[in-house]
Amino acid sequence: MWAATARTRDAIDALPFVRGLGDGSLDRDRFAYYMTQDALYLRGFARALASAAAKAPNGEEIAFFAKAAHDAIVVEGALHEDQVGRVADEAEPSPTCNAYTSYVLSVAHTQGYPELVAAVLPCFWVYADVGERLMAKAGELADHAYGEWIATYADEEFAQATEQAKAIADRQAAAADPGTVARMREAFHRATTYEWMFWDAAWRREAWAH
Ligand SMILES: Cc1ncc(C[n+]2csc(CCO)c2C)c(N)n1
């Protein structure tokens, strides 16, 4: 599945937003827009993770997704408050933020556990992948404008959570019928594309036309 998204991942690395995050040259306004949209995304995404916990077949996977839902709000929420302060209650999700969260929530509500696992996997995998790559290039994080962001996603514990999410998806795919596997691939691919769109939207400071 990961191999099928190689083009999208190359496109993510090439995004001006991601390059600027890596070398510290990204302007603060675009970063603040991204963090505000991300806070709105995390609230919806945490609900999808909680749904995955509700659908999970065993205690280990219930605990994994329930902790991921918790971390999406608490751990990443702390990063947000450090970086941009509390998100204003009146902040409105952008079209892309709305589309991505609505998409994962629609999978949560209309499809099964295997498809939902595939839909939430890029959120872990893309961020661990980008975090690791930016870390390798970043040098001393204390002197880096976006060091705290990079440290959050290059973290070893986060890498382990990503491995666990991949293992769960692999087990589900191995036991699934061909129709379910096809829907898992589609969900994985679409969510990976939404990850690209999310950064691109922040670069463009995307807004609603009306
Ligand atoms: C657009 C967007 N995509 C992925 C993440 C990363 N992320 C969100 S929730 C979660 C699981 C619990 O930590 C992870 C890894 C993000 N912040 N913003």
The ligand as an SDF file (V2000), in Angstrom:
LIG
                    3D

 18 19  0  0  0  0  0  0  0  0999 V2000
   -3.2780   16.9800    9.0370 C   0  0  0  0  0  0  0  0  0  0  0  0
   -2.5990   16.1290   10.0640 C   0  0  0  0  0  0  0  0  0  0  0  0
   -2.3410   14.8560    9.7850 N   0  0  0  0  0  0  0  0  0  0  0  0
   -1.7300   14.0710   10.6950 C   0  0  0  0  0  0  0  0  0  0  0  0
   -1.3710   14.5650   11.9240 C   0  0  0  0  0  0  0  0  0  0  0  0
   -0.6850   13.6990   12.9240 C   0  0  0  0  0  0  0  0  0  0  0  0
   -1.5850   13.0880   13.8800 N   0  0  0  0  0  0  0  0  0  0  0  0
   -2.8020   13.5540   14.1490 C   0  0  0  0  0  0  0  0  0  0  0  0
   -3.6610   12.5730   15.2800 S   0  0  0  0  0  0  0  0  0  0  0  0
   -2.4010   11.4880   15.3890 C   0  0  0  0  0  0  0  0  0  0  0  0
   -2.4950   10.2500   16.2380 C   0  0  0  0  0  0  0  0  0  0  0  0
   -2.2420   10.5030   17.6790 C   0  0  0  0  0  0  0  0  0  0  0  0
   -1.0520   11.1670   17.9410 O   0  0  0  0  0  0  0  0  0  0  0  0
   -1.3450   11.9120   14.5690 C   0  0  0  0  0  0  0  0  0  0  0  0
   -0.0980   11.2040   14.4590 C   0  0  0  0  0  0  0  0  0  0  0  0
   -1.6700   15.9140   12.1940 C   0  0  0  0  0  0  0  0  0  0  0  0
   -1.3650   16.4890   13.3820 N   0  0  0  0  0  0  0  0  0  0  0  0
   -2.2710   16.6770   11.2570 N   0  0  0  0  0  0  0  0  0  0  0  0
  1  2  1  0
  2  3  1  0
  2 18  2  0
  3  4  2  0
  4  5  1  0
  5  6  1  0
  5 16  2  0
  6  7  1  0
  7  8  2  0
  7 14  1  0
  8  9  1  0
  9 10  1  0
 10 11  1  0
 10 14  2  0
 11 12  1  0
 12 13  1  0
 14 15  1  0
 16 17  1  0
 16 18  1  0
M  CHG  1   7   1
M  END
$$$$
